[in-house]
């Protein structure tokens, strides 16, 4: 084994430069694939990172090679001190981005511009108001849809994330792609993934192959242009010839991107997850509060990182609920 000097490099020689920080476990939506119907056990407020602690932990990662930070939740914009967090993180030499459900994002457009956020990912799983209400258990479709256009009109780089679920919204694939005809937006279809409480089974998943078959059946194959993917990209990008925007597929289940993974996740209560699928976590907040260095904990976590999907190397293993229900629900992990 080669000697590893950078604490963010794992034993498979993957260098991690992209940090995703969950700011809250709470959300103003109740998406079925993200939050169990019975709700989740929330961490006490005293166990959550303060704005200063978010900044101090982020500084350690930036010192060791992180160049991009994305803020997630729950819904990050419902946190009362979000302005303070944005201002603090914006002082670091990073690309700062955010993922939101866009319910209240219009209130934050001025502060986003002030702190230099240009990339905004929006979760929107249906263009149908009734289905939107079914999956989110809330009636905010008009507000979310209008706010997406407000972001685009303000010249943000907008990606719309759609979790596809068989029998629910796979019939909207073409309607979503047609949005890219005139809008400079990236539509990203995401395979339904297993987490605690979301009643996942592989029969609900709409695979990369199925998505592309649907696209090819509607558009002439010569019009489907494969775009160049960025290094460490999780998505495979395409464009319809003559369209303004593009679409992409994130196939974490059928075609994982583990070989080029550069992502790190910090939960709202200060735990490091070295893989979205992994049930193993490392507490960073407690030692930070005790005045201890967290760098050795971070390095140990990455030296233990599995090569593929938290050690679930096959679809058969993913089908085993004993394995994937050891992980937290998605709203507690952060996107």
Legacy VTK file of the C-alpha trace (Angstrom):
# vtk DataFile Version 3.0
C-alpha trace
ASCII
DATASET POLYDATA
POINTS 335 float
0.000 0.000 0.000
1.262 3.461 -0.905
1.937 5.891 1.899
-0.957 8.332 2.293
0.018 11.812 3.433
-3.135 13.802 2.691
-5.791 13.054 5.312
-8.530 13.288 2.655
-6.996 10.556 0.476
-8.281 7.024 0.974
-6.550 3.678 0.449
-7.881 3.559 -3.130
-6.013 6.808 -3.874
-9.193 8.866 -4.201
-8.662 12.492 -3.183
-11.680 14.169 -1.618
-12.143 17.874 -2.357
-15.928 18.326 -2.250
-17.570 18.779 1.167
-21.327 18.621 1.670
-22.511 20.058 4.982
-26.013 19.413 6.279
-27.189 22.415 8.298
-30.391 20.951 9.700
-32.338 17.724 9.990
-35.605 19.628 9.622
-37.474 20.299 6.397
-40.607 22.159 5.313
-41.492 19.262 2.981
-42.047 15.573 3.789
-40.847 13.786 0.638
-41.681 10.084 0.795
-38.271 8.862 -0.444
-36.454 11.100 2.024
-38.471 11.086 5.244
-40.322 8.126 6.782
-44.095 8.622 7.076
-43.838 8.418 10.868
-41.240 11.195 10.868
-37.710 10.995 12.255
-36.092 11.351 15.659
-34.460 14.773 15.555
-31.238 15.563 17.353
-31.589 17.980 20.299
-30.590 21.527 19.360
-27.598 21.305 21.711
-26.235 18.414 19.601
-26.314 20.359 16.339
-23.414 22.363 14.972
-23.580 26.090 15.654
-22.673 28.556 12.909
-19.194 28.930 14.414
-18.741 25.148 14.581
-19.810 24.722 10.960
-17.139 27.270 10.062
-14.407 25.735 12.233
-14.985 22.230 10.851
-15.118 23.587 7.297
-11.799 25.377 7.837
-10.092 22.098 8.707
-11.305 20.480 5.492
-10.366 23.495 3.361
-6.894 23.500 4.931
-6.537 19.881 3.774
-7.682 20.313 0.198
-11.448 20.918 -0.020
-12.220 23.417 -2.779
-16.020 23.168 -2.938
-18.662 23.221 -0.206
-22.346 22.549 -0.795
-24.902 23.273 1.919
-27.759 20.807 2.304
-30.402 19.771 4.828
-33.172 18.852 5.525
-33.865 22.272 4.057
-30.889 24.548 4.775
-32.786 27.795 4.221
-35.105 27.266 7.200
-32.190 27.551 9.597
-32.475 30.883 11.463
-28.754 31.677 11.334
-28.333 30.767 7.660
-27.211 34.310 6.764
-24.406 34.111 9.327
-23.314 30.689 8.065
-23.268 31.875 4.453
-21.183 34.933 5.320
-18.658 32.883 7.305
-18.200 30.169 4.674
-17.959 32.744 1.901
-14.757 34.016 3.525
-13.041 30.708 2.707
-11.260 30.109 -0.652
-13.935 27.765 -2.001
-16.762 27.437 -4.498
-19.863 27.744 -2.287
-23.113 26.134 -3.492
-26.468 25.078 -2.049
-29.201 22.490 -2.518
-32.751 23.563 -1.673
-36.357 22.603 -2.237
-36.889 26.245 -3.341
-39.956 26.818 -1.162
-38.432 30.027 0.291
-35.396 30.493 -1.966
-36.696 33.756 -3.452
-36.020 35.467 -0.098
-32.332 34.590 -0.379
-31.462 35.653 -3.914
-29.802 38.931 -2.763
-27.698 37.202 -0.080
-26.694 34.435 -2.513
-25.380 37.083 -4.877
-23.589 38.907 -2.075
-21.723 35.817 -0.848
-20.921 34.559 -4.342
-23.207 31.542 -4.639
-23.848 30.838 -8.304
-24.809 27.144 -8.263
-28.230 26.249 -6.875
-29.638 22.716 -7.028
-33.411 22.442 -6.677
-35.325 19.274 -5.805
-38.502 18.920 -7.907
-39.871 15.429 -8.498
-42.959 16.230 -10.546
-44.315 18.903 -12.876
-47.814 17.848 -11.900
-49.273 19.767 -8.952
-51.244 16.796 -7.626
-48.273 14.441 -7.781
-46.028 17.074 -6.223
-48.409 17.211 -3.260
-48.517 13.392 -3.082
-44.748 12.997 -2.847
-43.958 16.054 -0.687
-47.110 15.867 1.472
-47.277 19.649 1.059
-49.023 22.017 -1.367
-46.153 24.255 -2.504
-45.873 23.406 -6.196
-46.684 26.872 -7.587
-44.258 28.522 -5.198
-41.405 26.147 -6.050
-41.983 26.324 -9.815
-42.141 30.131 -9.767
-38.990 30.344 -7.668
-37.044 28.220 -10.161
-37.745 30.850 -12.802
-36.732 33.600 -10.386
-33.369 31.870 -9.962
-32.924 31.484 -13.709
-33.892 35.106 -14.337
-31.282 36.130 -11.758
-28.643 34.192 -13.768
-27.971 31.393 -11.290
-26.739 28.038 -12.575
-29.741 25.864 -11.771
-29.890 22.081 -11.678
-33.242 20.404 -11.072
-32.974 17.062 -9.273
-35.673 14.453 -9.925
-35.770 11.177 -8.011
-37.522 8.777 -10.389
-39.882 6.204 -8.861
-41.533 3.573 -11.020
-45.283 3.950 -11.214
-45.127 7.530 -10.006
-43.153 9.948 -12.151
-41.215 8.022 -14.807
-43.882 9.160 -17.291
-42.587 12.732 -16.837
-39.060 12.140 -18.152
-39.786 13.708 -21.531
-41.733 16.634 -20.026
-38.744 17.479 -17.855
-36.329 17.276 -20.783
-38.581 19.529 -22.839
-37.977 22.259 -20.259
-34.395 22.398 -21.553
-35.549 23.487 -25.013
-35.694 27.146 -24.006
-34.277 27.175 -20.474
-30.573 27.102 -19.624
-31.110 24.496 -16.922
-29.727 21.038 -16.182
-32.329 18.356 -15.519
-30.871 15.505 -13.426
-32.657 12.182 -13.113
-31.616 10.263 -9.996
-32.092 6.562 -9.418
-34.154 5.829 -6.299
-31.682 4.850 -3.559
-32.118 2.806 -0.355
-32.214 4.575 3.009
-33.829 3.863 6.330
-37.587 4.323 6.296
-38.147 4.999 2.582
-39.495 1.493 1.812
-36.991 1.057 -0.972
-37.035 -1.935 -3.230
-35.359 -2.363 -6.553
-38.692 -2.726 -8.354
-39.388 0.963 -7.650
-36.137 2.060 -9.285
-36.049 3.554 -12.792
-32.618 2.643 -14.124
-30.204 4.542 -16.332
-30.968 2.088 -19.142
-34.710 2.645 -18.825
-34.307 6.423 -18.835
-32.190 6.368 -21.980
-34.604 3.969 -23.697
-37.429 6.411 -22.994
-35.404 9.323 -24.364
-34.397 7.430 -27.519
-37.973 6.321 -28.145
-39.137 9.953 -28.157
-36.233 11.827 -29.717
-34.383 10.806 -32.820
-31.155 9.162 -31.658
-29.097 11.508 -33.831
-30.423 14.444 -31.767
-29.138 13.030 -28.473
-25.685 14.498 -27.932
-23.350 13.114 -25.267
-21.701 15.995 -23.435
-18.313 15.903 -21.732
-18.577 15.168 -18.023
-16.435 17.068 -15.539
-13.807 15.180 -13.522
-15.383 13.493 -10.454
-18.859 14.102 -11.850
-21.640 11.941 -10.449
-23.836 12.465 -13.497
-23.648 11.453 -17.154
-24.661 14.463 -19.253
-26.579 14.714 -22.511
-28.139 17.412 -24.650
-30.896 17.403 -27.234
-29.605 19.031 -30.422
-30.889 22.598 -30.702
-31.999 22.763 -27.057
-30.615 25.410 -24.705
-30.191 23.294 -21.574
-29.148 19.707 -20.905
-30.154 16.603 -18.980
-28.159 14.137 -16.927
-28.523 10.822 -15.121
-27.151 9.936 -11.696
-27.086 6.145 -11.508
-25.756 5.458 -8.015
-27.424 2.033 -7.925
-26.915 0.498 -11.371
-23.739 2.300 -12.416
-22.025 3.797 -9.341
-19.363 6.464 -9.751
-17.342 5.228 -6.780
-14.029 5.010 -8.651
-13.875 8.791 -9.006
-15.673 9.787 -5.796
-14.358 12.973 -4.213
-17.271 13.665 -1.843
-17.394 14.085 1.929
-20.521 14.534 4.050
-20.971 16.154 7.447
-24.327 15.648 9.140
-26.055 18.466 11.002
-24.976 16.950 14.319
-21.341 16.951 13.262
-20.718 13.378 12.125
-18.485 12.603 9.158
-19.807 10.146 6.567
-17.151 9.017 4.116
-19.823 7.554 1.794
-23.517 8.272 1.301
-24.307 4.546 1.502
-22.161 3.851 4.557
-23.722 3.311 7.980
-20.340 4.047 9.601
-19.875 7.590 10.927
-17.225 9.511 12.847
-18.051 12.107 15.499
-16.222 15.373 14.815
-18.327 17.730 16.896
-17.611 16.250 20.354
-13.792 16.406 20.052
-14.048 19.873 18.483
-16.010 21.064 21.529
-13.356 19.522 23.775
-10.686 21.557 22.008
-9.096 18.523 20.371
-7.774 18.233 16.831
-10.171 16.432 14.480
-7.654 15.754 11.717
-6.668 12.289 12.943
-10.343 11.286 13.141
-10.891 12.487 9.591
-7.879 10.556 8.313
-8.948 7.363 10.062
-12.400 7.627 8.488
-10.965 7.863 4.988
-8.534 5.017 5.562
-11.595 2.878 6.324
-13.605 3.994 3.295
-14.907 1.074 1.221
-14.243 0.884 -2.499
-17.915 0.750 -3.507
-21.202 1.974 -1.949
-20.218 1.583 1.682
-19.251 -2.035 1.129
-22.438 -3.017 -0.714
-20.752 -4.144 -3.902
-23.635 -5.892 -5.656
-27.316 -5.277 -6.337
-28.083 -8.356 -4.259
-26.499 -6.704 -1.238
-28.465 -3.512 -1.896
-31.665 -5.555 -1.897
-30.925 -6.744 1.651
-32.904 -4.450 4.010
-30.724 -5.503 6.940
-27.829 -3.702 5.236
-29.397 -0.526 3.886
-31.650 0.180 6.888
-28.561 0.527 9.076
-28.065 3.883 7.374
-29.911 7.010 8.443
-32.919 8.339 6.561
-31.963 10.802 3.819
-33.313 13.887 5.591
-30.999 13.178 8.561
-27.938 12.492 6.385
-28.291 15.552 4.205
-28.389 15.343 0.399
LINES 1 336
335 0 1 2 3 4 5 6 7 8 9 10 11 12 13 14 15 16 17 18 19 20 21 22 23 24 25 26 27 28 29 30 31 32 33 34 35 36 37 38 39 40 41 42 43 44 45 46 47 48 49 50 51 52 53 54 55 56 57 58 59 60 61 62 63 64 65 66 67 68 69 70 71 72 73 74 75 76 77 78 79 80 81 82 83 84 85 86 87 88 89 90 91 92 93 94 95 96 97 98 99 100 101 102 103 104 105 106 107 108 109 110 111 112 113 114 115 116 117 118 119 120 121 122 123 124 125 126 127 128 129 130 131 132 133 134 135 136 137 138 139 140 141 142 143 144 145 146 147 148 149 150 151 152 153 154 155 156 157 158 159 160 161 162 163 164 165 166 167 168 169 170 171 172 173 174 175 176 177 178 179 180 181 182 183 184 185 186 187 188 189 190 191 192 193 194 195 196 197 198 199 200 201 202 203 204 205 206 207 208 209 210 211 212 213 214 215 216 217 218 219 220 221 222 223 224 225 226 227 228 229 230 231 232 233 234 235 236 237 238 239 240 241 242 243 244 245 246 247 248 249 250 251 252 253 254 255 256 257 258 259 260 261 262 263 264 265 266 267 268 269 270 271 272 273 274 275 276 277 278 279 280 281 282 283 284 285 286 287 288 289 290 291 292 293 294 295 296 297 298 299 300 301 302 303 304 305 306 307 308 309 310 311 312 313 314 315 316 317 318 319 320 321 322 323 324 325 326 327 328 329 330 331 332 333 334
